[in-house]
Amino acid sequence: MSPAGATTRGFVAIFFWGTSIVAGRLIMGSLGLLRGPFAATLVSGVLGSILVLVRWESRRALRDLGARYWLACGGLFVSYLVAYNLGTGLAAGGRQLLVFNVLNYLWPMTTLLFSAAFSRSRVRWLIAPGIAAALAGTVLALWSQHAVPAGVEAAFAGGRSLLVYGLGLYCGLAWGLYSALGRRLVGQSAANPVPLLFLATAAVYALLAALGVGSAPAGAGATAAAPAGIAAFLWRALVVDLLSYAFWDAAMRRGNQVLAAAASFLTPILSSACIALVLGVSPGWRFWVAALLAVGGAAVCRISVRDAPRPCQ
């Protein structure tokens, strides 16, 4: 796979991830807080593992990843998915879900910073206003859908809220570190470990369910009709999970990390557009201002990093 092709796959993953939050809430409304993510990751893991393990070259590439990759990157991957789905399901309503997503979508910025640090790229001062603009666009896009005067006070009320926001903050840091660390540890390996990591994630969900963690229903507003839940399950399992994470992993290890990370600032904008389309919410003028801020900030971040990481030949 060429570096350009790997980077393009990263762009496709970003587009698919824009639908993740809506699909996740619909699945949890139909199947439950843990049963929904468990079923989706199990199906993705089984199908993906079959496709990967039938090829001798793929099995050999997986063995060559080494223990450091499986422990460090594998641990980050599994813990991110568990934290993301728990935060999505435990959010009591739209306001909590938006705050969770603001924190989760710190990962494009942390990916860019970790990638630049690991590759020892030279960073110009323009990265500061670029990050500020991109984050402002992210916050505005998410907040504009449910802006209320008492939002800040309500957002931090209750221990469950703090748990949701703690999970969101962890997601923002963990996925950025995972995205940048893979190439640092294994270079341009052709291995696709994502399906096996999905199986590990499904095992964690099963363990949490056995401990009674998933006994509570998904957050308010997550109920869905059976057809919508089934459609969301198939989309999440076969596209968002099975394809997107493998595409992103390829982009991070074999493509242009900095370019893909900069483009990922668009993820919250796409997510807001998906919410508006599926739930029939009018984005309003703030949404378009947010889109311009996010795109402009991502562009500034990209040009502020000199000597962007080049794939090993």
C-alpha positions in Angstrom: 0.0 0.0 0.0 1.4 3.4 -1.0 1.7 6.2 1.6 -0.9 8.2 -0.3 -3.3 5.3 -0.3 -2.8 4.7 3.5 -3.5 8.4 4.1 -6.7 8.3 2.0 -7.9 5.4 4.1 -7.4 7.6 7.1 -9.7 10.3 5.5 -12.4 7.6 4.9 -12.1 6.5 8.5 -12.7 10.1 9.7 -15.9 10.2 7.5 -17.2 6.9 8.9 -16.4 8.0 12.5 -18.7 10.9 12.1 -21.6 8.5 12.3 -20.3 6.6 15.3 -22.1 8.4 18.1 -25.5 8.2 16.5 -25.0 4.5 15.7 -23.8 3.8 19.2 -26.8 5.4 20.9 -29.2 3.6 18.7 -27.5 0.2 19.4 -27.5 0.8 23.1 -31.2 1.8 23.0 -32.0 -1.5 21.4 -29.6 -3.9 23.1 -28.3 -2.2 26.2 -25.3 -0.4 27.6 -22.8 -3.2 27.2 -24.7 -5.8 25.1 -24.8 -3.5 22.2 -21.1 -2.7 22.0 -20.2 -6.3 22.9 -22.2 -7.6 20.0 -20.8 -5.1 17.5 -17.2 -5.6 18.5 -17.6 -9.4 18.6 -19.0 -9.5 15.1 -16.3 -7.2 13.8 -13.6 -9.1 15.6 -14.7 -12.5 14.4 -15.2 -11.5 10.8 -12.1 -9.4 10.7 -10.0 -12.1 12.3 -11.1 -14.7 9.8 -10.1 -12.4 6.9 -6.7 -11.7 8.5 -5.8 -15.1 9.8 -6.5 -17.1 6.7 -3.4 -15.5 5.1 0.0 -16.8 6.1 1.6 -13.4 5.5 -0.9 -11.7 7.8 -0.2 -14.2 10.6 3.5 -13.8 10.3 3.2 -10.0 10.3 1.1 -10.2 13.5 3.7 -12.3 15.2 6.4 -9.7 14.3 4.6 -6.9 16.1 6.2 -7.9 19.4 5.1 -7.8 23.0 5.6 -4.0 23.4 3.1 -3.2 20.7 0.5 -5.6 22.0 0.8 -4.3 25.6 1.1 -0.6 24.9 -0.9 0.0 21.7 -3.2 -3.0 22.4 -3.9 -1.7 25.9 -4.6 1.8 24.7 -6.9 0.6 21.9 -9.0 -1.7 24.1 -9.3 0.8 27.0 -10.2 3.6 24.6 -13.1 1.6 23.1 -14.4 0.6 26.5 -14.2 4.2 27.8 -15.8 5.6 24.7 -18.8 3.3 24.7 -19.3 3.6 28.4 -19.2 7.4 28.2 -21.6 7.4 25.3 -24.1 5.1 27.0 -23.8 6.6 30.5 -24.4 10.2 29.4 -27.8 11.1 30.8 -28.8 13.4 28.0 -27.8 15.6 25.1 -25.9 18.1 27.3 -23.7 15.5 29.0 -23.2 13.7 25.6 -22.0 17.0 24.1 -19.5 17.6 26.9 -18.3 14.1 26.6 -17.7 14.5 22.9 -15.8 17.8 23.4 -13.4 15.9 25.6 -13.2 12.8 23.4 -12.5 15.0 20.4 -9.3 16.2 21.9 -7.7 13.2 20.2 -7.1 14.9 16.9 -5.0 17.5 18.7 -3.2 15.0 20.8 -2.5 12.8 17.8 -1.0 15.7 16.0 1.2 16.7 19.0 2.3 13.1 19.8 3.1 12.5 16.1 5.2 15.6 15.8 7.0 14.8 19.1 7.7 11.2 18.2 9.0 12.1 14.7 11.0 15.1 16.1 9.3 17.4 13.6 10.0 21.1 13.9 6.9 23.0 15.1 6.4 26.6 14.3 4.5 29.0 16.6 1.5 29.0 14.3 0.5 25.7 15.8 -0.9 27.5 18.9 -3.5 29.6 17.1 -4.3 26.6 14.8 -5.0 24.3 17.8 -7.0 27.1 19.4 -9.2 27.7 16.3 -9.7 23.9 15.8 -10.7 23.4 19.4 -13.0 26.4 19.3 -14.7 25.0 16.2 -15.1 21.7 17.9 -16.7 23.2 21.0 -18.9 25.5 19.0 -20.2 22.8 16.7 -21.1 20.5 19.6 -22.4 23.1 22.0 -24.5 25.0 19.4 -26.9 22.1 19.0 -28.0 22.3 22.7 -26.8 25.7 24.0 -28.5 26.6 27.3 -27.7 29.4 29.8 -27.3 27.1 32.8 -25.2 24.6 30.9 -21.9 24.9 32.8 -23.5 24.4 36.2 -25.7 21.5 35.1 -22.8 19.9 33.3 -20.8 19.3 36.4 -23.6 18.3 38.7 -23.4 14.7 40.1 -20.9 12.0 40.4 -22.2 10.2 37.3 -21.4 13.4 35.3 -17.8 13.4 36.6 -17.4 9.8 35.5 -18.7 10.5 32.0 -16.4 13.5 31.6 -13.4 11.6 33.1 -14.0 8.9 30.5 -14.2 11.5 27.8 -10.9 13.1 28.9 -9.2 9.7 28.9 -10.5 9.0 25.4 -9.0 12.3 24.1 -5.6 11.4 25.5 -5.6 7.6 24.9 -6.5 7.6 21.2 -4.1 10.3 20.4 -1.3 8.4 22.0 -2.3 5.1 20.4 -2.5 6.7 16.9 1.0 8.1 17.2 2.7 5.3 19.1 2.1 2.5 16.6 4.6 3.7 14.0 7.1 4.5 16.8 7.1 0.9 18.0 6.7 -1.2 14.7 7.3 1.3 11.9 5.5 0.5 8.6 4.4 -3.0 9.5 1.8 -4.5 7.2 0.0 -6.3 10.1 -3.6 -5.6 10.8 -4.1 -6.3 14.5 -7.4 -4.4 14.8 -9.7 -7.5 14.6 -7.9 -9.3 17.4 -8.0 -6.1 19.5 -11.8 -6.1 18.9 -12.0 -9.6 20.3 -10.1 -8.5 23.3 -12.4 -5.5 23.7 -15.4 -7.9 23.5 -13.9 -10.0 26.3 -13.6 -6.9 28.5 -17.3 -6.0 27.8 -18.2 -9.6 28.8 -16.2 -9.3 32.0 -17.8 -5.9 32.9 -21.3 -7.4 32.3 -20.4 -10.3 34.6 -19.5 -7.9 37.3 -22.8 -6.1 36.9 -21.4 -2.9 35.4 -23.8 -2.9 32.4 -27.0 -3.5 34.4 -28.1 0.1 34.0 -29.8 1.1 30.8 -28.3 3.5 28.3 -28.7 7.2 28.8 -31.9 9.1 28.3 -32.9 9.5 24.7 -31.2 6.3 23.5 -34.3 4.3 22.8 -34.7 3.2 19.2 -37.1 1.2 17.2 -36.0 -2.3 16.3 -35.4 -1.7 12.6 -33.3 1.4 13.4 -31.3 -0.5 16.0 -30.6 -3.4 13.7 -29.5 -1.1 10.9 -27.3 0.9 13.3 -25.8 -2.4 14.6 -24.9 -3.6 11.1 -23.4 -0.2 10.2 -21.4 0.0 13.4 -20.1 -3.6 13.2 -19.3 -3.8 9.5 -18.3 -0.3 8.6 -17.5 1.9 11.6 -15.7 -0.8 13.5 -14.5 -3.4 11.0 -13.3 -0.9 8.3 -12.7 2.4 10.0 -10.3 1.3 12.7 -8.3 -0.8 10.3 -8.1 2.1 7.9 -7.0 4.5 10.6 -4.4 2.1 11.9 -3.0 1.9 8.3 -2.9 5.6 8.0 -1.0 6.1 11.2 1.6 3.5 10.5 2.0 3.8 6.7 0.6 7.1 5.7 1.2 10.8 6.6 0.4 10.9 10.3 0.4 14.7 10.6 -1.9 15.2 7.5 -4.4 12.6 8.7 -4.3 13.9 12.2 -5.0 17.5 11.0 -7.9 16.3 8.9 -9.4 14.4 11.9 -10.3 17.8 13.3 -13.3 17.5 11.0 -14.7 14.5 12.9 -16.8 16.5 15.4 -18.2 18.6 12.6 -19.2 15.5 10.7 -20.7 14.0 13.9 -22.8 17.1 14.4 -24.0 17.0 10.8 -25.0 13.3 11.3 -26.9 14.1 14.5 -28.7 16.9 12.7 -29.6 14.7 9.8 -30.7 11.6 11.7 -32.5 13.5 14.6 -33.9 16.3 12.4 -32.1 19.1 14.2 -31.3 22.3 12.3 -27.6 23.1 12.7 -28.0 26.9 12.5 -25.4 29.5 11.6 -23.1 28.5 14.5 -22.5 25.2 12.9 -21.2 26.7 9.7 -18.9 29.1 11.7 -17.7 26.1 13.6 -17.0 24.2 10.4 -14.9 27.1 9.1 -13.0 27.3 12.4 -12.2 23.6 12.4 -11.1 23.4 8.8 -9.0 26.6 9.1 -7.5 25.4 12.3 -6.6 22.1 10.9 -5.0 23.7 7.9 -2.9 26.0 10.1 -1.8 23.1 12.2 -0.7 21.2 9.1 1.5 24.0 7.8 2.9 24.7 11.2 4.7 21.3 11.3 7.9 21.2 9.3 9.5 18.0 8.1 6.3 16.0 8.5 6.9 12.3 9.2 7.7 10.4 6.1 7.0 6.7 5.8 10.1 4.4 5.9 11.1 3.1 2.6 
